Amino acid sequence: MWTRQHKQRNTGRLIIPSLCVVFLTYFGFHAYHGEFGIYSKYRLEAETAELQGRLDAVRTRRIDLERRVQLMHEGTLEKDMLDEQARKALNLSHADEITIMLPGVR
């Protein structure tokens, strides 16, 4: 009768811990760099701050335009002033008119 004797190897003890390290590394990497990871959170917060600034600028511009439109209503502005503002905004004039363009004047 033959008997086999097996030598105890240390590699068997390292398989499970090494697989755990590989899985933890993989998931840790994606938790930080993934689409919904920690780094993406900071990037999205920075983008949100930039877009909020742009939104505030657009709101300010809109309020300014609404105020200017309010000034052009029937009772607050003379008709020739309204006509002048419209021509300046549209960059139009009649054929029989002389237009003098001044630099930097609005």
Jmol script that loads the backbone (N, CA, C; Angstrom):
load data "model"
ATOM      1  N   MET A   1       0.831  -1.147   0.000  1.00  0.00           N
ATOM      2  CA  MET A   1       0.000   0.000   0.000  1.00  0.00           C
ATOM      3  C   MET A   1       0.896   1.238   0.000  1.00  0.00           C
ATOM      4  N   TRP A   2       0.525   2.101  -0.882  1.00  0.00           N
ATOM      5  CA  TRP A   2       1.280   3.325  -1.033  1.00  0.00           C
ATOM      6  C   TRP A   2       0.597   4.449  -0.265  1.00  0.00           C
ATOM      7  N   THR A   3       1.362   5.246   0.342  1.00  0.00           N
ATOM      8  CA  THR A   3       0.811   6.417   1.024  1.00  0.00           C
ATOM      9  C   THR A   3       1.440   7.672   0.422  1.00  0.00           C
ATOM     10  N   ARG A   4       0.601   8.650   0.250  1.00  0.00           N
ATOM     11  CA  ARG A   4       1.098   9.920  -0.267  1.00  0.00           C
ATOM     12  C   ARG A   4       1.176  10.900   0.891  1.00  0.00           C
ATOM     13  N   GLN A   5       2.228  11.585   0.881  1.00  0.00           N
ATOM     14  CA  GLN A   5       2.376  12.624   1.886  1.00  0.00           C
ATOM     15  C   GLN A   5       2.414  13.970   1.165  1.00  0.00           C
ATOM     16  N   HIS A   6       1.552  14.819   1.604  1.00  0.00           N
ATOM     17  CA  HIS A   6       1.485  16.141   0.997  1.00  0.00           C
ATOM     18  C   HIS A   6       2.253  17.136   1.840  1.00  0.00           C
ATOM     19  N   LYS A   7       2.998  17.931   1.130  1.00  0.00           N
ATOM     20  CA  LYS A   7       3.720  18.986   1.813  1.00  0.00           C
ATOM     21  C   LYS A   7       2.762  20.166   1.989  1.00  0.00           C
ATOM     22  N   GLN A   8       2.736  20.752   3.152  1.00  0.00           N
ATOM     23  CA  GLN A   8       1.874  21.896   3.426  1.00  0.00           C
ATOM     24  C   GLN A   8       2.426  23.116   2.683  1.00  0.00           C
ATOM     25  N   ARG A   9       1.593  23.684   1.818  1.00  0.00           N
ATOM     26  CA  ARG A   9       2.013  24.857   1.061  1.00  0.00           C
ATOM     27  C   ARG A   9       1.337  26.105   1.631  1.00  0.00           C
ATOM     28  N   ASN A  10       2.054  27.204   1.583  1.00  0.00           N
ATOM     29  CA  ASN A  10       1.532  28.464   2.089  1.00  0.00           C
ATOM     30  C   ASN A  10       0.669  29.194   1.059  1.00  0.00           C
ATOM     31  N   THR A  11       0.707  28.773  -0.187  1.00  0.00           N
ATOM     32  CA  THR A  11      -0.062  29.462  -1.225  1.00  0.00           C
ATOM     33  C   THR A  11      -1.562  29.311  -1.006  1.00  0.00           C
ATOM     34  N   GLY A  12      -1.998  28.243  -0.460  1.00  0.00           N
ATOM     35  CA  GLY A  12      -3.421  28.045  -0.199  1.00  0.00           C
ATOM     36  C   GLY A  12      -3.964  29.036   0.810  1.00  0.00           C
ATOM     37  N   ARG A  13      -3.131  29.426   1.734  1.00  0.00           N
ATOM     38  CA  ARG A  13      -3.560  30.387   2.746  1.00  0.00           C
ATOM     39  C   ARG A  13      -3.626  31.819   2.205  1.00  0.00           C
ATOM     40  N   LEU A  14      -2.993  32.076   1.091  1.00  0.00           N
ATOM     41  CA  LEU A  14      -2.941  33.428   0.552  1.00  0.00           C
ATOM     42  C   LEU A  14      -3.997  33.691  -0.522  1.00  0.00           C
ATOM     43  N   ILE A  15      -4.696  32.682  -0.968  1.00  0.00           N
ATOM     44  CA  ILE A  15      -5.650  32.867  -2.061  1.00  0.00           C
ATOM     45  C   ILE A  15      -6.817  33.759  -1.625  1.00  0.00           C
ATOM     46  N   ILE A  16      -7.477  33.435  -0.559  1.00  0.00           N
ATOM     47  CA  ILE A  16      -8.638  34.196  -0.094  1.00  0.00           C
ATOM     48  C   ILE A  16      -8.253  35.637   0.266  1.00  0.00           C
ATOM     49  N   PRO A  17      -7.210  35.863   1.052  1.00  0.00           N
ATOM     50  CA  PRO A  17      -6.856  37.255   1.344  1.00  0.00           C
ATOM     51  C   PRO A  17      -6.463  38.064   0.094  1.00  0.00           C
ATOM     52  N   SER A  18      -5.771  37.427  -0.835  1.00  0.00           N
ATOM     53  CA  SER A  18      -5.382  38.156  -2.046  1.00  0.00           C
ATOM     54  C   SER A  18      -6.609  38.483  -2.896  1.00  0.00           C
ATOM     55  N   LEU A  19      -7.592  37.579  -2.988  1.00  0.00           N
ATOM     56  CA  LEU A  19      -8.833  37.882  -3.705  1.00  0.00           C
ATOM     57  C   LEU A  19      -9.595  39.018  -3.025  1.00  0.00           C
ATOM     58  N   CYS A  20      -9.607  39.021  -1.704  1.00  0.00           N
ATOM     59  CA  CYS A  20     -10.269  40.106  -0.978  1.00  0.00           C
ATOM     60  C   CYS A  20      -9.578  41.446  -1.246  1.00  0.00           C
ATOM     61  N   VAL A  21      -8.266  41.458  -1.280  1.00  0.00           N
ATOM     62  CA  VAL A  21      -7.536  42.686  -1.562  1.00  0.00           C
ATOM     63  C   VAL A  21      -7.839  43.169  -2.979  1.00  0.00           C
ATOM     64  N   VAL A  22      -7.911  42.261  -3.938  1.00  0.00           N
ATOM     65  CA  VAL A  22      -8.210  42.633  -5.316  1.00  0.00           C
ATOM     66  C   VAL A  22      -9.613  43.232  -5.411  1.00  0.00           C
ATOM     67  N   PHE A  23     -10.588  42.589  -4.808  1.00  0.00           N
ATOM     68  CA  PHE A  23     -11.960  43.110  -4.840  1.00  0.00           C
ATOM     69  C   PHE A  23     -12.076  44.456  -4.130  1.00  0.00           C
ATOM     70  N   LEU A  24     -11.456  44.588  -2.975  1.00  0.00           N
ATOM     71  CA  LEU A  24     -11.505  45.859  -2.258  1.00  0.00           C
ATOM     72  C   LEU A  24     -10.810  46.971  -3.032  1.00  0.00           C
ATOM     73  N   THR A  25      -9.721  46.648  -3.700  1.00  0.00           N
ATOM     74  CA  THR A  25      -9.034  47.642  -4.521  1.00  0.00           C
ATOM     75  C   THR A  25      -9.908  48.077  -5.686  1.00  0.00           C
ATOM     76  N   TYR A  26     -10.529  47.114  -6.341  1.00  0.00           N
ATOM     77  CA  TYR A  26     -11.398  47.418  -7.478  1.00  0.00           C
ATOM     78  C   TYR A  26     -12.555  48.322  -7.058  1.00  0.00           C
ATOM     79  N   PHE A  27     -13.269  47.917  -6.019  1.00  0.00           N
ATOM     80  CA  PHE A  27     -14.412  48.705  -5.583  1.00  0.00           C
ATOM     81  C   PHE A  27     -13.990  50.039  -4.959  1.00  0.00           C
ATOM     82  N   GLY A  28     -12.864  50.072  -4.292  1.00  0.00           N
ATOM     83  CA  GLY A  28     -12.364  51.328  -3.743  1.00  0.00           C
ATOM     84  C   GLY A  28     -11.988  52.321  -4.832  1.00  0.00           C
ATOM     85  N   PHE A  29     -11.360  51.817  -5.888  1.00  0.00           N
ATOM     86  CA  PHE A  29     -11.002  52.683  -7.015  1.00  0.00           C
ATOM     87  C   PHE A  29     -12.248  53.286  -7.643  1.00  0.00           C
ATOM     88  N   HIS A  30     -13.257  52.459  -7.874  1.00  0.00           N
ATOM     89  CA  HIS A  30     -14.481  52.954  -8.503  1.00  0.00           C
ATOM     90  C   HIS A  30     -15.325  53.804  -7.547  1.00  0.00           C
ATOM     91  N   ALA A  31     -15.191  53.589  -6.257  1.00  0.00           N
ATOM     92  CA  ALA A  31     -15.895  54.453  -5.306  1.00  0.00           C
ATOM     93  C   ALA A  31     -15.317  55.858  -5.323  1.00  0.00           C
ATOM     94  N   TYR A  32     -14.042  55.978  -5.658  1.00  0.00           N
ATOM     95  CA  TYR A  32     -13.433  57.309  -5.715  1.00  0.00           C
ATOM     96  C   TYR A  32     -13.508  57.918  -7.110  1.00  0.00           C
ATOM     97  N   HIS A  33     -13.148  57.137  -8.137  1.00  0.00           N
ATOM     98  CA  HIS A  33     -13.052  57.667  -9.492  1.00  0.00           C
ATOM     99  C   HIS A  33     -14.242  57.357 -10.372  1.00  0.00           C
ATOM    100  N   GLY A  34     -15.205  56.614  -9.904  1.00  0.00           N
ATOM    101  CA  GLY A  34     -16.331  56.201 -10.737  1.00  0.00           C
ATOM    102  C   GLY A  34     -17.253  57.343 -11.092  1.00  0.00           C
ATOM    103  N   GLU A  35     -18.285  57.016 -11.864  1.00  0.00           N
ATOM    104  CA  GLU A  35     -19.228  58.034 -12.333  1.00  0.00           C
ATOM    105  C   GLU A  35     -19.942  58.725 -11.177  1.00  0.00           C
ATOM    106  N   PHE A  36     -20.249  57.986 -10.139  1.00  0.00           N
ATOM    107  CA  PHE A  36     -20.919  58.555  -8.970  1.00  0.00           C
ATOM    108  C   PHE A  36     -20.008  58.521  -7.743  1.00  0.00           C
ATOM    109  N   GLY A  37     -18.710  58.576  -7.961  1.00  0.00           N
ATOM    110  CA  GLY A  37     -17.745  58.496  -6.881  1.00  0.00           C
ATOM    111  C   GLY A  37     -17.513  59.821  -6.185  1.00  0.00           C
ATOM    112  N   ILE A  38     -16.558  59.794  -5.269  1.00  0.00           N
ATOM    113  CA  ILE A  38     -16.260  60.964  -4.454  1.00  0.00           C
ATOM    114  C   ILE A  38     -15.691  62.091  -5.317  1.00  0.00           C
ATOM    115  N   TYR A  39     -14.787  61.761  -6.236  1.00  0.00           N
ATOM    116  CA  TYR A  39     -14.191  62.774  -7.113  1.00  0.00           C
ATOM    117  C   TYR A  39     -15.259  63.407  -7.995  1.00  0.00           C
ATOM    118  N   SER A  40     -16.177  62.605  -8.485  1.00  0.00           N
ATOM    119  CA  SER A  40     -17.258  63.135  -9.325  1.00  0.00           C
ATOM    120  C   SER A  40     -18.155  64.064  -8.525  1.00  0.00           C
ATOM    121  N   LYS A  41     -18.326  63.786  -7.258  1.00  0.00           N
ATOM    122  CA  LYS A  41     -19.146  64.656  -6.418  1.00  0.00           C
ATOM    123  C   LYS A  41     -18.545  66.056  -6.359  1.00  0.00           C
ATOM    124  N   TYR A  42     -17.229  66.142  -6.147  1.00  0.00           N
ATOM    125  CA  TYR A  42     -16.580  67.449  -6.087  1.00  0.00           C
ATOM    126  C   TYR A  42     -16.639  68.150  -7.440  1.00  0.00           C
ATOM    127  N   ARG A  43     -16.477  67.386  -8.514  1.00  0.00           N
ATOM    128  CA  ARG A  43     -16.550  67.964  -9.855  1.00  0.00           C
ATOM    129  C   ARG A  43     -17.953  68.492 -10.137  1.00  0.00           C
ATOM    130  N   LEU A  44     -18.981  67.740  -9.738  1.00  0.00           N
ATOM    131  CA  LEU A  44     -20.357  68.188  -9.931  1.00  0.00           C
ATOM    132  C   LEU A  44     -20.680  69.411  -9.072  1.00  0.00           C
ATOM    133  N   GLU A  45     -20.136  69.478  -7.872  1.00  0.00           N
ATOM    134  CA  GLU A  45     -20.348  70.651  -7.030  1.00  0.00           C
ATOM    135  C   GLU A  45     -19.708  71.885  -7.649  1.00  0.00           C
ATOM    136  N   ALA A  46     -18.523  71.737  -8.230  1.00  0.00           N
ATOM    137  CA  ALA A  46     -17.871  72.866  -8.898  1.00  0.00           C
ATOM    138  C   ALA A  46     -18.679  73.304 -10.116  1.00  0.00           C
ATOM    139  N   GLU A  47     -19.185  72.334 -10.870  1.00  0.00           N
ATOM    140  CA  GLU A  47     -20.008  72.671 -12.036  1.00  0.00           C
ATOM    141  C   GLU A  47     -21.306  73.350 -11.603  1.00  0.00           C
ATOM    142  N   THR A  48     -21.883  72.891 -10.489  1.00  0.00           N
ATOM    143  CA  THR A  48     -23.099  73.506  -9.966  1.00  0.00           C
ATOM    144  C   THR A  48     -22.847  74.958  -9.574  1.00  0.00           C
ATOM    145  N   ALA A  49     -21.714  75.218  -8.943  1.00  0.00           N
ATOM    146  CA  ALA A  49     -21.386  76.595  -8.554  1.00  0.00           C
ATOM    147  C   ALA A  49     -21.204  77.474  -9.788  1.00  0.00           C
ATOM    148  N   GLU A  50     -20.552  76.939 -10.825  1.00  0.00           N
ATOM    149  CA  GLU A  50     -20.363  77.714 -12.056  1.00  0.00           C
ATOM    150  C   GLU A  50     -21.700  78.007 -12.724  1.00  0.00           C
ATOM    151  N   LEU A  51     -22.557  76.998 -12.816  1.00  0.00           N
ATOM    152  CA  LEU A  51     -23.863  77.195 -13.439  1.00  0.00           C
ATOM    153  C   LEU A  51     -24.751  78.127 -12.625  1.00  0.00           C
ATOM    154  N   GLN A  52     -24.620  78.082 -11.304  1.00  0.00           N
ATOM    155  CA  GLN A  52     -25.385  78.995 -10.455  1.00  0.00           C
ATOM    156  C   GLN A  52     -24.957  80.434 -10.712  1.00  0.00           C
ATOM    157  N   GLY A  53     -23.657  80.648 -10.891  1.00  0.00           N
ATOM    158  CA  GLY A  53     -23.164  81.983 -11.213  1.00  0.00           C
ATOM    159  C   GLY A  53     -23.700  82.471 -12.555  1.00  0.00           C
ATOM    160  N   ARG A  54     -23.720  81.572 -13.544  1.00  0.00           N
ATOM    161  CA  ARG A  54     -24.274  81.943 -14.840  1.00  0.00           C
ATOM    162  C   ARG A  54     -25.769  82.241 -14.742  1.00  0.00           C
ATOM    163  N   LEU A  55     -26.485  81.452 -13.924  1.00  0.00           N
ATOM    164  CA  LEU A  55     -27.912  81.690 -13.730  1.00  0.00           C
ATOM    165  C   LEU A  55     -28.156  83.050 -13.080  1.00  0.00           C
ATOM    166  N   ASP A  56     -27.348  83.387 -12.092  1.00  0.00           N
ATOM    167  CA  ASP A  56     -27.484  84.702 -11.448  1.00  0.00           C
ATOM    168  C   ASP A  56     -27.232  85.828 -12.439  1.00  0.00           C
ATOM    169  N   ALA A  57     -26.238  85.645 -13.320  1.00  0.00           N
ATOM    170  CA  ALA A  57     -25.958  86.668 -14.334  1.00  0.00           C
ATOM    171  C   ALA A  57     -27.127  86.812 -15.300  1.00  0.00           C
ATOM    172  N   VAL A  58     -27.725  85.687 -15.692  1.00  0.00           N
ATOM    173  CA  VAL A  58     -28.865  85.734 -16.609  1.00  0.00           C
ATOM    174  C   VAL A  58     -30.068  86.381 -15.928  1.00  0.00           C
ATOM    175  N   ARG A  59     -30.286  86.071 -14.657  1.00  0.00           N
ATOM    176  CA  ARG A  59     -31.395  86.691 -13.925  1.00  0.00           C
ATOM    177  C   ARG A  59     -31.202  88.204 -13.812  1.00  0.00           C
ATOM    178  N   THR A  60     -29.968  88.620 -13.523  1.00  0.00           N
ATOM    179  CA  THR A  60     -29.679  90.049 -13.430  1.00  0.00           C
ATOM    180  C   THR A  60     -29.924  90.735 -14.763  1.00  0.00           C
ATOM    181  N   ARG A  61     -29.479  90.096 -15.838  1.00  0.00           N
ATOM    182  CA  ARG A  61     -29.695  90.653 -17.184  1.00  0.00           C
ATOM    183  C   ARG A  61     -31.185  90.742 -17.496  1.00  0.00           C
ATOM    184  N   ARG A  62     -31.941  89.709 -17.117  1.00  0.00           N
ATOM    185  CA  ARG A  62     -33.382  89.713 -17.368  1.00  0.00           C
ATOM    186  C   ARG A  62     -34.076  90.833 -16.604  1.00  0.00           C
ATOM    187  N   ILE A  63     -33.701  91.020 -15.350  1.00  0.00           N
ATOM    188  CA  ILE A  63     -34.299  92.095 -14.549  1.00  0.00           C
ATOM    189  C   ILE A  63     -33.989  93.449 -15.170  1.00  0.00           C
ATOM    190  N   ASP A  64     -32.744  93.608 -15.656  1.00  0.00           N
ATOM    191  CA  ASP A  64     -32.373  94.859 -16.312  1.00  0.00           C
ATOM    192  C   ASP A  64     -33.189  95.078 -17.587  1.00  0.00           C
ATOM    193  N   LEU A  65     -33.355  94.022 -18.375  1.00  0.00           N
ATOM    194  CA  LEU A  65     -34.149  94.153 -19.598  1.00  0.00           C
ATOM    195  C   LEU A  65     -35.616  94.439 -19.290  1.00  0.00           C
ATOM    196  N   GLU A  66     -36.164  93.800 -18.263  1.00  0.00           N
ATOM    197  CA  GLU A  66     -37.551  94.069 -17.876  1.00  0.00           C
ATOM    198  C   GLU A  66     -37.721  95.518 -17.428  1.00  0.00           C
ATOM    199  N   ARG A  67     -36.721  96.036 -16.723  1.00  0.00           N
ATOM    200  CA  ARG A  67     -36.780  97.433 -16.290  1.00  0.00           C
ATOM    201  C   ARG A  67     -36.735  98.370 -17.491  1.00  0.00           C
ATOM    202  N   ARG A  68     -35.889  98.057 -18.464  1.00  0.00           N
ATOM    203  CA  ARG A  68     -35.804  98.899 -19.666  1.00  0.00           C
ATOM    204  C   ARG A  68     -37.084  98.833 -20.489  1.00  0.00           C
ATOM    205  N   VAL A  69     -37.686  97.656 -20.560  1.00  0.00           N
ATOM    206  CA  VAL A  69     -38.955  97.525 -21.284  1.00  0.00           C
ATOM    207  C   VAL A  69     -40.045  98.298 -20.565  1.00  0.00           C
ATOM    208  N   GLN A  70     -40.036  98.255 -19.253  1.00  0.00           N
ATOM    209  CA  GLN A  70     -41.021  98.990 -18.465  1.00  0.00           C
ATOM    210  C   GLN A  70     -40.915 100.488 -18.737  1.00  0.00           C
ATOM    211  N   LEU A  71     -39.706 100.980 -18.984  1.00  0.00           N
ATOM    212  CA  LEU A  71     -39.514 102.406 -19.272  1.00  0.00           C
ATOM    213  C   LEU A  71     -40.050 102.793 -20.641  1.00  0.00           C
ATOM    214  N   MET A  72     -40.236 101.840 -21.521  1.00  0.00           N
ATOM    215  CA  MET A  72     -40.691 102.146 -22.873  1.00  0.00           C
ATOM    216  C   MET A  72     -42.202 102.052 -23.045  1.00  0.00           C
ATOM    217  N   HIS A  73     -42.948 101.952 -21.982  1.00  0.00           N
ATOM    218  CA  HIS A  73     -44.407 101.907 -22.102  1.00  0.00           C
ATOM    219  C   HIS A  73     -44.945 103.259 -22.554  1.00  0.00           C
ATOM    220  N   GLU A  74     -46.179 103.260 -22.955  1.00  0.00           N
ATOM    221  CA  GLU A  74     -46.819 104.419 -23.602  1.00  0.00           C
ATOM    222  C   GLU A  74     -46.678 105.713 -22.809  1.00  0.00           C
ATOM    223  N   GLY A  75     -46.952 105.711 -21.538  1.00  0.00           N
ATOM    224  CA  GLY A  75     -46.990 106.949 -20.780  1.00  0.00           C
ATOM    225  C   GLY A  75     -45.636 107.437 -20.305  1.00  0.00           C
ATOM    226  N   THR A  76     -44.598 106.617 -20.339  1.00  0.00           N
ATOM    227  CA  THR A  76     -43.325 107.019 -19.745  1.00  0.00           C
ATOM    228  C   THR A  76     -42.312 107.533 -20.748  1.00  0.00           C
ATOM    229  N   LEU A  77     -42.532 107.318 -22.048  1.00  0.00           N
ATOM    230  CA  LEU A  77     -41.541 107.704 -23.036  1.00  0.00           C
ATOM    231  C   LEU A  77     -42.212 108.341 -24.234  1.00  0.00           C
ATOM    232  N   GLU A  78     -41.610 109.363 -24.772  1.00  0.00           N
ATOM    233  CA  GLU A  78     -42.160 110.001 -25.948  1.00  0.00           C
ATOM    234  C   GLU A  78     -41.991 109.081 -27.153  1.00  0.00           C
ATOM    235  N   LYS A  79     -42.851 109.248 -28.136  1.00  0.00           N
ATOM    236  CA  LYS A  79     -42.840 108.367 -29.297  1.00  0.00           C
ATOM    237  C   LYS A  79     -41.554 108.489 -30.103  1.00  0.00           C
ATOM    238  N   ASP A  80     -41.009 109.704 -30.244  1.00  0.00           N
ATOM    239  CA  ASP A  80     -39.765 109.826 -31.002  1.00  0.00           C
ATOM    240  C   ASP A  80     -38.591 109.192 -30.270  1.00  0.00           C
ATOM    241  N   MET A  81     -38.591 109.215 -28.931  1.00  0.00           N
ATOM    242  CA  MET A  81     -37.548 108.545 -28.160  1.00  0.00           C
ATOM    243  C   MET A  81     -37.663 107.030 -28.316  1.00  0.00           C
ATOM    244  N   LEU A  82     -38.884 106.523 -28.303  1.00  0.00           N
ATOM    245  CA  LEU A  82     -39.109 105.102 -28.518  1.00  0.00           C
ATOM    246  C   LEU A  82     -38.649 104.697 -29.913  1.00  0.00           C
ATOM    247  N   ASP A  83     -38.945 105.543 -30.901  1.00  0.00           N
ATOM    248  CA  ASP A  83     -38.519 105.280 -32.272  1.00  0.00           C
ATOM    249  C   ASP A  83     -36.986 105.264 -32.363  1.00  0.00           C
ATOM    250  N   GLU A  84     -36.346 106.200 -31.688  1.00  0.00           N
ATOM    251  CA  GLU A  84     -34.883 106.257 -31.693  1.00  0.00           C
ATOM    252  C   GLU A  84     -34.280 105.006 -31.061  1.00  0.00           C
ATOM    253  N   GLN A  85     -34.828 104.575 -29.939  1.00  0.00           N
ATOM    254  CA  GLN A  85     -34.339 103.370 -29.269  1.00  0.00           C
ATOM    255  C   GLN A  85     -34.522 102.130 -30.152  1.00  0.00           C
ATOM    256  N   ALA A  86     -35.661 102.039 -30.820  1.00  0.00           N
ATOM    257  CA  ALA A  86     -35.921 100.898 -31.692  1.00  0.00           C
ATOM    258  C   ALA A  86     -34.954 100.887 -32.872  1.00  0.00           C
ATOM    259  N   ARG A  87     -34.705 102.033 -33.461  1.00  0.00           N
ATOM    260  CA  ARG A  87     -33.770 102.106 -34.598  1.00  0.00           C
ATOM    261  C   ARG A  87     -32.351 101.758 -34.164  1.00  0.00           C
ATOM    262  N   LYS A  88     -31.974 102.215 -32.978  1.00  0.00           N
ATOM    263  CA  LYS A  88     -30.637 101.892 -32.474  1.00  0.00           C
ATOM    264  C   LYS A  88     -30.506 100.392 -32.203  1.00  0.00           C
ATOM    265  N   ALA A  89     -31.536  99.792 -31.637  1.00  0.00           N
ATOM    266  CA  ALA A  89     -31.484  98.367 -31.321  1.00  0.00           C
ATOM    267  C   ALA A  89     -31.489  97.512 -32.585  1.00  0.00           C
ATOM    268  N   LEU A  90     -32.271  97.919 -33.595  1.00  0.00           N
ATOM    269  CA  LEU A  90     -32.375  97.145 -34.826  1.00  0.00           C
ATOM    270  C   LEU A  90     -31.343  97.544 -35.877  1.00  0.00           C
ATOM    271  N   ASN A  91     -30.652  98.655 -35.645  1.00  0.00           N
ATOM    272  CA  ASN A  91     -29.652  99.160 -36.569  1.00  0.00           C
ATOM    273  C   ASN A  91     -30.266  99.462 -37.935  1.00  0.00           C
ATOM    274  N   LEU A  92     -31.387 100.164 -37.921  1.00  0.00           N
ATOM    275  CA  LEU A  92     -32.102 100.523 -39.145  1.00  0.00           C
ATOM    276  C   LEU A  92     -32.294 102.037 -39.227  1.00  0.00           C
ATOM    277  N   SER A  93     -32.435 102.523 -40.460  1.00  0.00           N
ATOM    278  CA  SER A  93     -32.797 103.926 -40.677  1.00  0.00           C
ATOM    279  C   SER A  93     -33.487 104.036 -42.029  1.00  0.00           C
ATOM    280  N   HIS A  94     -34.201 105.125 -42.215  1.00  0.00           N
ATOM    281  CA  HIS A  94     -34.876 105.364 -43.495  1.00  0.00           C
ATOM    282  C   HIS A  94     -33.857 105.831 -44.536  1.00  0.00           C
ATOM    283  N   ALA A  95     -34.256 105.768 -45.794  1.00  0.00           N
ATOM    284  CA  ALA A  95     -33.355 106.154 -46.886  1.00  0.00           C
ATOM    285  C   ALA A  95     -33.076 107.654 -46.895  1.00  0.00           C
ATOM    286  N   ASP A  96     -34.011 108.464 -46.433  1.00  0.00           N
ATOM    287  CA  ASP A  96     -33.826 109.914 -46.480  1.00  0.00           C
ATOM    288  C   ASP A  96     -33.215 110.486 -45.195  1.00  0.00           C
ATOM    289  N   GLU A  97     -32.769 109.650 -44.298  1.00  0.00           N
ATOM    290  CA  GLU A  97     -32.200 110.097 -43.029  1.00  0.00           C
ATOM    291  C   GLU A  97     -30.672 110.071 -43.082  1.00  0.00           C
ATOM    292  N   ILE A  98     -30.065 110.948 -42.320  1.00  0.00           N
ATOM    293  CA  ILE A  98     -28.613 110.964 -42.186  1.00  0.00           C
ATOM    294  C   ILE A  98     -28.287 110.396 -40.796  1.00  0.00           C
ATOM    295  N   THR A  99     -27.425 109.390 -40.764  1.00  0.00           N
ATOM    296  CA  THR A  99     -27.078 108.738 -39.514  1.00  0.00           C
ATOM    297  C   THR A  99     -25.641 109.069 -39.170  1.00  0.00           C
ATOM    298  N   ILE A 100     -25.415 109.561 -37.979  1.00  0.00           N
ATOM    299  CA  ILE A 100     -24.063 109.877 -37.496  1.00  0.00           C
ATOM    300  C   ILE A 100     -23.748 108.883 -36.386  1.00  0.00           C
ATOM    301  N   MET A 101     -22.739 108.088 -36.627  1.00  0.00           N
ATOM    302  CA  MET A 101     -22.341 107.061 -35.656  1.00  0.00           C
ATOM    303  C   MET A 101     -21.241 107.612 -34.753  1.00  0.00           C
ATOM    304  N   LEU A 102     -21.474 107.623 -33.460  1.00  0.00           N
ATOM    305  CA  LEU A 102     -20.490 108.067 -32.486  1.00  0.00           C
ATOM    306  C   LEU A 102     -19.911 106.844 -31.788  1.00  0.00           C
ATOM    307  N   PRO A 103     -18.591 106.777 -31.623  1.00  0.00           N
ATOM    308  CA  PRO A 103     -17.997 105.595 -30.983  1.00  0.00           C
ATOM    309  C   PRO A 103     -18.304 105.560 -29.484  1.00  0.00           C
ATOM    310  N   GLY A 104     -18.691 104.382 -29.008  1.00  0.00           N
ATOM    311  CA  GLY A 104     -18.910 104.178 -27.589  1.00  0.00           C
ATOM    312  C   GLY A 104     -20.145 104.801 -27.016  1.00  0.00           C
ATOM    313  N   VAL A 105     -21.037 105.352 -27.827  1.00  0.00           N
ATOM    314  CA  VAL A 105     -22.257 105.975 -27.326  1.00  0.00           C
ATOM    315  C   VAL A 105     -23.399 105.039 -27.620  1.00  0.00           C
ATOM    316  N   ARG A 106     -24.220 104.792 -26.612  1.00  0.00           N
ATOM    317  CA  ARG A 106     -25.373 103.901 -26.797  1.00  0.00           C
ATOM    318  C   ARG A 106     -26.642 104.665 -26.664  1.00  0.00           C
TER     319      ARG A 106
END
end "model"
wireframe off; spacefill off
backbone 0.3
color backbone group
